[in-house]
Amino acid sequence: MKNKKYILAFLLVLIISVSVYFYNNAVANSKKQSNSLLAVPERTAAFIVCDDVASLKYKIDSLAYINQIEESSIFKDFKAQLFLLDSFQNKFNSSFSFNKVIFSLNNSGSSKLGFLLILKLNQPISFKKLSKLLKTAFENGQEYKYQEEKIFTVKKGEQKFNFSVYNNLLLFSEHAPLIEESINNLKKQKQKTNTTEFQKLLKTSSKNDLNIFVDYNSIKDLKAILFNSEFLSSNQNVLKNVMWSNTGVDFNKNNIDFKSTYSYKYGDLSNIDFVAKSKAVEFSLDNFLPNNTAYFQAIKSKGNRVFQSNDIAYKYFSPWLAEEIAFFSIETFDEDYLKRSGLVLKAKNIDTAKVNLYLLNKEMKPVEHFEGMAIYKMNVDVLSQIFKSQLFLFNKPYFSFIGNNVVFANDITILKTCFQKFKSNNFLKTDLVFQNFIKNPTAPSNSITYLNPQRWSPTINFIFNKNIVVNNFGKSKIETFVTDSSVYSIGKISFNKENIQKTAKIWELNLDTISNFKVQIVINADNKRKEIITQDERGNIYLINQSGEILFKKRIKEKIFGDVYQIDYFKSGKLQYVFNTSKYIYVMDRNGKIVSGFPFKLPSESSNSILVVNYDNEKTYRYFIACKNGNIYGYEANGKPLKLWSPLGSFGQIKNKIKHSSFRGKDFIYFNNEIGNFYAVNRKGEPRFEPIQFGSNFSSPFEKTSKGFINLGEGYIYKVDTKGKTITKIVGDTNYINFANFAEKEAFAIASKNEFRVAKSKWNLLGKRAIKDQIKGITKEKIQNKTWFLIQAKKSVYLINELGEIHPDFPMLSNAAARIEKFINTKNEILLLNEGVKLKAVELVIPE
């Protein structure tokens, strides 16, 4: 069975799941009867049958996961019907009883989905009695005739609802034409379900809580409405050989079981990707697929006649291809599932695979290396012709040899992820959600399909262009096998889900107005706990404790310019705050009181944030600040000018922060001006080496390395040692100006306006990611022994790893630079960010 059919079946099962609740509230007890299928309109593409509503109602009342089903937003249309019928049911429920229900999904025109409810009454009711009940329940209503049969229409607000009876059937719909079509079928005894294929399917269907029937010849009528997807439009061959399908659904204590049967045209199995009645797959790739695999379909490969006959290039694969292949998709957070997918071919002999792929490609020169793994690119377009999938298309993909497997992918990141997981033994087999997947096979299968909705929800959204919320479900399992004319799928949706922690808000508070200030972390000298200093656009300075409580609020005339330092100004064990605005330097105590003698006015407006140095940790504090007049000024802690720094210059405009580091006991105060000149001086202001004229735009200050200093300027990495010797290396084009050093991997995190990269050189990328916002800065973060990069954009903040993978809980809105800090005594780091007037503390949970 094709991948697409599995996904369709899965979603239809979910639809059924919530539809059950509709039946629970909309129908009453009755006996089973047999001929209501006649009432299914000819244009119906799918309908749901419940034979025993009374039993089902009793069964689902105790289901622990019923709320999880109801909360799924895919069912909002069904919920609307639920609440509508609830209101009607309360008005005339006791006047008649029924048991069998058919819920029909129809195209009602103008790209709208119409629902028709067919109730099989235990005792027939006359139209006269029905109309009397309706007139009692509703103030206004009217009736009209269709082929001598009466239809009663009532209004509730702006909506119209239509009822009719025919023999022992009660028909209800918001769309009168659907009732008319149903009556037409009943009068002419024209049964949509009277085809040979359907009757055979009906005979094989067993007693289930619910059954869903799909007519694939009519599905095109509902395709655009249900799924609104260009994907389906471009993949018509998915459905062309399927006649009917039936999915039987049973609701159990912790899971929903379903069995699907698909009827095919006789003599045409060309779309089936596996061999009829052949040996079942002996699945082993769970010990290779990454543990964050969201979907896979493993298919029997050895002796598969489809592979043998499809392409002459198969001869390059057959000598080394082992028992199975697998299409797979790794967890995706940004909906681009095609870039998160791959194909793994298990090899009997990896050396034979290398030789044959070399012969197929004519040459095999690596396009990139990653941690010792060579990455190649296919030169010929044969892979998708041989190994076909309706979800994934690999034309001229990248590929690598990992263990005894050949892995293909459209995006190099997938190969890197597989390699990292392989080296660390983080396989799907070790994943808690997956552990019980293969334990109890229910049928011999030529194909095994696994879907974890918790990891694949964005992918489903991408395919169907719907806001589908399936994160409440644990896992889905589907096994398939084929006979001469039918394909059978046996599956399960489990609600014993893995307890996956999510990033959660710890607290939030409202400031007086919006803040564009990066929060500063300070220490409470009395209890050594961390606290926050921030400022809003009105000039209010806030001191906030770990619980999000405001300890003081102090308004000053200007905005704080950059960092806030703490010093023991009085050398009493207490700590004060030092910061600057454009015109002043302030020293403030933790109660918001300005220290005597401050603020003192700067000789010229500042062009950057103050640097505070505590020489030799002796509480001998010095302040250094650059001003717009091109000079740098130095002050003692009390504001007295330093003799050699009053001023020092001229250096031109210095907008990036002045920084201080020590190398082998020697102090370096270093900075760059806006035209790209780099300077380093000692504590007396004497040059450590001659100024270096890089002539480049540096958007951030130089960073310290073990041997000197490093920065990115317009696509070039510039390194400077402590003697002033420079090295230049190109890592990107001139649009790349944002930078963070990644020395552990001898790489660099860089960003242009809209793209983030981790690169060793311009031609050697570890990972990359384009985002839909303007990048303003990069901060490297070590979180739970993993390296992440906090990307500050104009309106949002992202957390991205070295492969370019976005943390699942990002992006988050943020109008100021965010900060990650071990701020509260919790297991995880805390993200502090501003969203409008709100300051938020969010506990980060890092995925595997």
N, C-alpha and C positions, 0 to 999 in steps of 0.2 A: 504494500500500500504506500502511496506517495506521502512524503512528509506533510504536504499541505493538507491532506485529508486527515492526518492525525491532529493537526492544529485545529481544523474545522470541527472535528469530532470532540476535541477537548473543550472548545468554547461552547458548543451546543450542549454538552453535558453540564457545563456551568449554568447555562441558561435554564436548563431543566431544573437544576438545583434550587434556584430561587423561585421558579414557577411553581414548585411544590407548595411554597408558602401561600401563593395565590390560591391554589386549590384548597388549601387548608382553611382559608377564610371565606372562600367564595362558594363552596359547594356543601351539600348536606348528604346524609347517609342514604344509600339506595342499593339495589341489586345490579349485578352485571347484565348487560344486554348486548346484542351482537351486530346490528346493522347500521350503526351510526356513521360508519366510514362513507356511506353514500353522500353524506352532507358535506364532505370535504370539497371545497370549490376546486374547479379545474386548474386554476392558476396557482394553487397552493404549492409552495416549494418545500415547506417543512411543517409538520404538525406533531403535537405531543399528545400521547394517549395515556390516560390514567384509568384503569379498570376498576379500582376499588379505593375510592377516595376515603371512605370511612376508616379502613385499615391504615391507609397512608397517614391520615390525620393523627391517629393514635400513635403511630410509629414515630413521626417526626416531632411530636410534642416534647419528647424527652431527649432530642439530639442536642449534644453540647455545642455543636458547631453551627446551629441554625442561624445565630446572629451573624456569624462570619459570612454565611451565604447572603443574608439579607443586605449586608453592608456593601457588597460589591457594586460599584457604580455602573457596571455594564447593564445592570438590570433596572435602570431607572424607568424605562418604558413599561416594564412588567410591573414595577411597583405602582406606577400610576394606575394601571388596570386593577391591581390589588385593592388600592384604597377606594377606587371608584365602585367596584363590585361589593366591597365591604358595606359601603353606605346604602346600596340597593338591597343587599342581603338582609340588613337589619329591618327593612321595611316590610318584606313579604316572605321571609325565609320559611316560616312554618306552613305555608300554604301548599307546598309541594316538596317532593324529595327525589333525589337522584343519586347515582353512584358513578357511572362512567362519564368521563369528561374528555373532550377533544379540544385542544387549544391550537388553533391554526394561525400561522404567520403568513401574511399575504401582502402583495404589492397593491397598495390602494391608490396608486397614481401620484404624480408630482413628487416622486422620490420620497414617499412616506410609507412607513410600515403600518400595516393594518392588522388588527387582531380579531379573530372570530372565535367565540366560545360556543361549543356545541355540548349541551347537557342532555344525557339520556335519562328521561324521567322514569321513575318507578311506576307511576300511574299517569296516563295522559291527562293533559289539562286543555280545556277549550280556550280558544282565543278570547272568547267573551269573558271567561274568568280571569285570564291574564290581563286583559285591558282594564277590567274592574280593579284589580290589584294595583295596576300602574296609575290609574286615575286617583286612587286613594293615596298613593305614595307621593305623587307629583301633582302640583297645581295645574300645570298646563301640559297637554299632550294631544296628539292627533294621530289618526290612522290613515293608511292608504293601501291600495291593492296592488299586488304584483302577481300577474297570471292567476287572478282570482284568490290569491292568498293574501291575508292581511298582515301588514307590518305596522307596529305601533312605535311612534317616535315621541320621546320626551326630551325636555331641555333642562339642564342644570347649569345655570350661569350662561356662559358662551358656548357650551358643548351640547351636542345632540347625541342621544343614545337610542338605539333601535332594538326592538324585541319582536320575535315572532315564534309561533309554534307550528310544527308540522308533524301530525300523528303524535308520537311520543317523544319528540325532540324539541327542546327549547333552544332557540338561536339568539345570541346577543352580540352586538358589535356597535362601535361608534360609527362604522361606515356601512350605511344601508346597502350599497351595491354588493357587499360581501354576503349579506343575508340573501339578497336576490339571487346571486350565483348559487348559493347553497340550495335554495328552494328549487331553482332550475334543475340542478342535479337530481334532487329528490323526486321531482315530478316526472322527469324523463328516465329515471333509474340509470342515470349516466354516472358510472362510478369511476372516479379518477384512479382508484386503487384496484382496478380490475385487470391490470396488465399481468402477463405471465410472470414477469420478474417479481412484481410485488407479491403475488399470491404465493410464490415459492418462498419469498422472504418471510411472509406471514406465517407459513407453516413451520419454519425453523425458529421463529421467535418464541421464547419461553415466557413464563409468567414473571413479570418484574414489577417493581413499584411504579415505574414509568417507562414508556417507550417513546423514542423520538424517531420519526420517519422523515427521510429527506429524498426528494425527487431531484436528481442531478440534471435532468433535462429541463427543469424549471428553475433551477437555482439562480440562473442569470437574471431572473426577474427580481430577485431579492438581493443579489450580490452587492449592487451599489448602495442599497439601503442599509443592509446589515453591516457591511464592512467598509464601504466607501474607500476602496483600495484599488489603486492602479496596478498593484501587484497581481491581483486576481485577473484583471483584464488582460494582462500580458502573459498569463499562464493558463490559457483555455484548455490546453492538453491535459491539465490536471484532472478534469472532469469528463472528458469526452467519451470514455469507455464505461463510465459508471452509470448504472440505471437507477437503482434505489439503494438506500442504506437504512438499516434499523439499529438504533442503539438502545439496549435495555439497561435501565439504571436501577440499582438497589441502594438504599440508604441504610448503612450500618452504623454501629456505635461510634467508630473513629474514622470511618472512611466511606467514600462513595465508590462502589464497584460499577463498572460498565462493560458491556460486551457489544461490539459493533460488527455487523455483517454488511458487506458491500457487494452488490450484485453487478457482475460484468457482462458485457456482450460476449456471447459464446465465440470461441475461436480467435479472440483478439486479446492477447496478453502482452502486447508490445510495450505497454507502459509499466509493466511490473518489473521492478528492479532486482528480482530474485527468482530462483528456480522453483517451479511447482513441485511440491512433495519431495523436496530434497532434504538432506541432513540439516538439522537445526544448528544455529550458530552456537559455538562454544565461546562465550564472551570472555575475553581476557584484557581488553583495552581499558578496563576500569583501573588497571594498574599502570596506566600511562596517561590517560586523560587528566588534565589539571583538576584540583579539588574545587575550583570555582567554575566548573563546567555547568552550564545552565540547561543545555539541550544536547542530545546526541542521537544519532540513528546508526546503529551498527548493523552491517549487512554482510551476509555470507558472500565471500569473494571467490573462494577456490571453486573452480569448475562452473562458475556462473555464466550461463549461456549468453546473457545480455552483454557482459563485458567482452566475451569472446567474439561476438558477431558485430559489435558496434563500430569498431575502428581498427584499421590495419595496424595502428600504433600500439595496440594491446600486446603485441609480441614483445615489446620492450618491458612490459610489466609482468607478464605471465611467468617468466622463469624464476622470479623471486617473490611474487605475491603470496602471502600466507593465507590463513583461513578467513580473515575478516578485514573489513575497512570500516571507518566511522566518519561520518560528517558530524561536526560538533560546533557549538557556539559557547564562548566563554561569557561569564556574567558581564552584562553591559549596563552602563549607567547613563549613557547619553543617546540611546535609541538607535545608534548606527550599528545594527547587528551584523551587517555584511562585513564590516571591518573587524568584527570580533569572532569570525568564523574560520574554520579550517577543515582540512581533510587529512586523516592519518591512515596510512597504508602500512599494515604490519608486514614485515619482511621475513622470509625464511633465511635469507643471507644478505646482510646489509652491503657487503662488498659487491655482490652481484648486482644489487640495486644501483650502486654508484656507477658501475661500468655501463649498465643498460641506459641509465639516464644520461650519461655522458654521450653515448652513441645517439640517443634520441635528440639531444640538444645540439649535437655537433661539437660543442665545447661546454665547459663548465667552470667558468672563472667566477670566484666569489664576488658578489656585489658589496658585501659588508661582512665584518666579523663582530661577534658579540661574545665576550667572555670566553674566547677560545673556540666558539662555534662558528663555522663558515655558513653563510647564507647565500643561496644561489637564486637565479631567476630563470623560469622556463622561457625558452626561445620559440617554442612551438605551441600552438593552441590546440591541444588534443585532450587535456585532462577532463574538461566538462563533457566532451563527447563520449568518453569511456565511462566515467563515473558520474552518473547523472543524479541530480537532485533538483527538486522544485524550489527549495529554499536558498540554496547556495550555488553560485556560479564561479568557477575558477578557470579563467581563460589562460592567462600567462602569469601564473602566481609565483610568489617566492617559495622556496622550499629549503629544508634542512634535514640532516640525518641526525636523529636523536635516539640513542640506544639502538634497538632493532626496528626502528620505525622511520618512515619517511613522512614528513609533515609538510603540507602545502597550505598556504594562506595568502589572501590578497594584501594583507598588511603585515609588515615585518614584526610588529609588536606582538602578534600572536605567537610567532616562532620564538621570540625572546621569552615570553611568558611560559610557554611549554618547556623551554630549556631550563629556566629558573626553577620551575616546579619539579622537573625531572631530577635536577641536582639535589634538591632538598627533600625528595620523596613526598611531596605534597600532592598525592594522587586523589582521584575521585573515590577510590576504594576506601580512603581514610575519612571521607566526609560523612558526618553524622546523618544527614538527610538521605544519603545514598545507601547506607549500610544494609538496609533490609530490602533493597530493590530486587535483587536477583535470587533471594533465598528460596522462594516458592514458585517456580515456573508453573504456569497453568496449562501450557500447550506447547508442542514443538513449534519453534518459530524460526523463520528464515531472516527475520528482521526484528531487532529490539530497539524501541524508541523510549527515551527518557526525557522528561521535561520537569524542571524544577521551577514552578511559577514564581517563587520568591526571588530567584535570580534572573528570571526571563520576562518579567512584566513589561519593561520598556520595549523589549523586542516585539512582544505581542502588540503593544500600542503602535509601534512603527509599521507593522504589517497591516493592521486593520484600521489605523488612524482613529482609534477610539481611546477614551480615557478609561482603561480597564484596570481595576484594582484587584490584583490576585495575590497580594502579599500575605494575606491571611492563610493561604493554603500551604500545606507542607510540601508534598511532592506529587507528581503524576507519573504513572507507569503505564506504558502501552507495549504489548507484545503483539506481533502480527504473524500470520502464516497464510498460505494461499492454497486453494484447490484449483480445479480446472475452470471454474466460473465464478468463484467468490473469494473475497479476501476477508479474513476474520481478525478483529482486533480485540484484545482483552486488556482492560486497564483498570487503574485505581487512582483515586485522588485521596490522599491521606491527610488527616488533620492532626496527627501526632507530629507536629512540626518541630524542627530544631529551634531551640531558644536562641534566636539571633538578636543580640543587643543592637539597638539603634542609637545614633547620636541623639541626645535629648537635651532640651533646655533645662538648665538648673534654676535660673531666675532671670527676670528682666525688670528694668525700672524705667520710668519716663523722666527724661531731663526736661528742663523748661522749654527748650527749643532744640532744633536739630544740631547734631555735633559732627564735625569733620575732623576731629582730633583723634589721633591714635592713642588709645589708653596707655597710661604709664603704670608700671608696677613699682610700688614702694613698700617699705618694711615698717611695721609698727614696732618701735624700739622697745616698748614695754613687754609685748608678748611674742615678738619675732614673727608674727603672722603677716602674710602679704595683704596689701590693700591696693586700691586703684585710685589714681588721679586722672580726671578727665576735665574737659571744658566744652561748654556749648557755644553756639554762635553769638549768644548774647554777652559772652564774657564771663559767665558763671564758672567758677572752678569748684569741682566736687571731689571730696574724699569719700570713698565707698569701701565698706568692709567686704569680707568673703561671702556674706549672706545677701549682698545686694542692698544693704542699708546705707543711706547717706549720713555720714558722720558730720560733715560740715559743707556749707555752700558759701563761697566768697566770690563776689563780683569785682573784676578789675576792668580797666578801660580798654585794654588791648588783648589780642589773642596770644596765647603761648606759642612760641616759635620752636617747635621740635621737642627735644627730650627734656625730662625733668630728672634732676639728680638729687641725691640725698647726701648731706654732710653733717657731721657733728660740729656745728658752728661754734658752740660754746664749750666744746670738749667736756661735756657733762654726761655723756652716754645717751642723750636725746638726739633725735635726728630732725633736721630741717630740710626743706625743699628749695632747690635752686633751679631757676629757669629764666629765660629771657623772652621779651616781646620785641617788637621792631625798634623800640626806643629805650627800653629799660632792662636792667637786670634786677630780679627779685630774689629775696630769701624769705621764706614763709615757714612758720611752725605748723605742727599737725592740727592745731586748732583754727587755722586760717588767719592767724595774726601775722602781719608783716613785721619782720625784725627791724629794729631801730637802725637807721642809716640807709634803709632800702625803701623803695627802689631807687637806684641811682641811674642817672641818665647817661646814655652812650653818646660819644662825641659825634657819631653819625648813625643813621639808621642801619640796623644789622641786616646782613644779607644771608645769614645762616643761623643755625642753632648753636647754642653755647657748648663748649667742651669744658668739663670740670675734671681736673687731674688731682689725685691724692698721691703725691710723690712718696714713694717708699712706704706707703701705708702708715705714714706718721701723722696723718691729719693735717699735713701741710698742703692746703687746698689752693689750687690755682684755676682761674677762669680764663678761657681764650675764646675770642669771638671775632668774626670777620664783619666788616662794615662796608656799606656801599661806596665809601670813598676809596676803596681799594686797599685799606690797611687792616692789619690784625692787631687787636688790643689784648693785653694780658693784665690780670688783676689778682691781687691777693684776696683771701676769703672775705675780708671786710670791705672790699671795693677799692683798696688803694692800688694805683697803677704800678705795674712792674717796671723797673727802670729800663730794661732792654726791650720792652714790648709796649712802648708808649709814644708812638705806635711802632709796629714792624711792617715794613712794606716799601713801595706799593706792589701789590700782587695782582691787581685787577679784581674783577668780580668773582667772589668765592661763594657759590650757592650751595655746594655740597658740604656736608659736615666736616669739620676739622677733627682728626682722630689722633690717638696717642697709643704707642706700643713700645715695648722694650725688647731689645735683642742683646743677649749676653751682657746685661747690666747697663746698656746704653739706651737712652730715651730718644724716641723719634716722634716728633709732631709733624704730621704729614697731611697734605691737602692738594687739591687741584683747582685751578680757576676755570672759568667758563669757556676759554679758548683752548683748553686741553694741556696747559702747562702743569707739571707735577713738581711739588716741592717737599723736601723733608729737612727739618731743622732740629737742633737739640733744645734742651730746656732754656738755654740762654738766647735762643733765636738764631743761632749760628748754623749755616747750611751744613748738612751731612754730606751732600754732594751738589754738583751744579744742577740748576733747574733743568728738567727734561721737557722738551717741547714735542708732545705727541700730536698736537693739532687736531684733536678729536673731541667729540661731544661725549661727556661722561654723565649719565643720568643719575648715578649713585657714587658714593665715595669709594676710594680704593679699600680693598680688604687686606688684612694681614695674612701672610702665609708663613710657613716655617723658615723661609729664606728671604722674605721681603714683603712685597706688595703686589696686588693683582687687581685688574679691573677690565671691564668691557667697554669699548668705544666704537660704535658704528660698525659692528660685525667683527672687530679685531680684539683679541685678548692681548693685553699689555702686562708684562711682568717686569718688576723692578727689584733688584736685590739691594742689600743694605749699603752697597758701594755705588749705587746708581747705574749699574749695568742693566740693560733692557733686553727683553725677548718679545717678539711679536708673532702672533699666530692667528690666522683667519679661521673663524668658526661660523660665519654667516654673512649675509649681505649687510649693507649699511643700515637697513631698517631695524636691526637687532641692537638694542641699546640697554635693555634691562638685564640684570646679571646677579648670579649668586655662584660662588665657587663650590665645586663638588670634588674636593681633593681626594676623597676616599676612592673614587673611581677614575681619578685623573681626567675628570670631565668638568663641564661647565653648564649651568642652567642659564639659558638666555631666552629672551623674548622680544618679539617685534610688537607691533601694535595689537595684533590679534592672534599670534601663534607663540606657543611655548615649546622649547626644545631642550633636551639634555644631549650635549654633543661633546665628543672628544676632538673633533675637527669639523670643518664644513662638510666633509664627506663621510664622517663616521658618527651617526646618530644612535643614541641609545633609545630615545623615544621622543615623540612630539605630540602636540595637541593644539588644535585650533579652537578658540572660544569666541563667543558672540558678545564680546565686550572689549573695551580698550584697556590693555594691560598697562599698569602704572608701576609695578614693582614686584620683586621676587624675594622671598625669605626662605632659606633652607631650614627645615625642622627635622629633628630626630625624635620620632614618636614610637615608643615601644620597640626600640632597636631597629626601626625601619626609617629610611630617609624619605621625606615628603617635601614638597615645595608649596608654600602658601603663596598663591598668586593673587595679588591685589589688583583688581580692575576698577574701572570708573564707577560702576554701580553694584559690583558684586565681588565676592571672594571665592576662590577655588582652592582645593587641596588636590594636588596631582603628584603621582609618583614618578620615578625615573623613567618608566616605560611610556609615560604620557597617559596613564589611566587615571580617571577622575574618581575621587572618593564618592561612594554612592549617595552621600547626603549633601553633596555640593552640586552646583553653586548655591551660595547663600547671599541674600541681599546685604550690602554693606556700603554705606556712603563714606566710610573712613577706613584707613588701613587697619586691618584686624591684627590680633596678637594671639599666639598660642603660648600657654603658660601652665606649669604645674601649680595652679593658683589655689585650689582647694584640696583638702585631704581626701582625694578620690583616687580610684584605680587609674583613671584615664586623665589625659591632659584636658585643659579647658580652653575653648576658643572664646575670646572676648571681641565683640564687634558692635558697631553702631548701625542700626537700621532706622533711619529717620530720627525721631526723638527718643527711640528706645535703645538702651544699652543692654546687651544680652550676654549671659554667660552660658555656654553650651558645652556639655561634656562630650568629647570626641570618642567614638568607638572605631577602631581601625580594623578593616576587614582582613581576612587571611591573604 
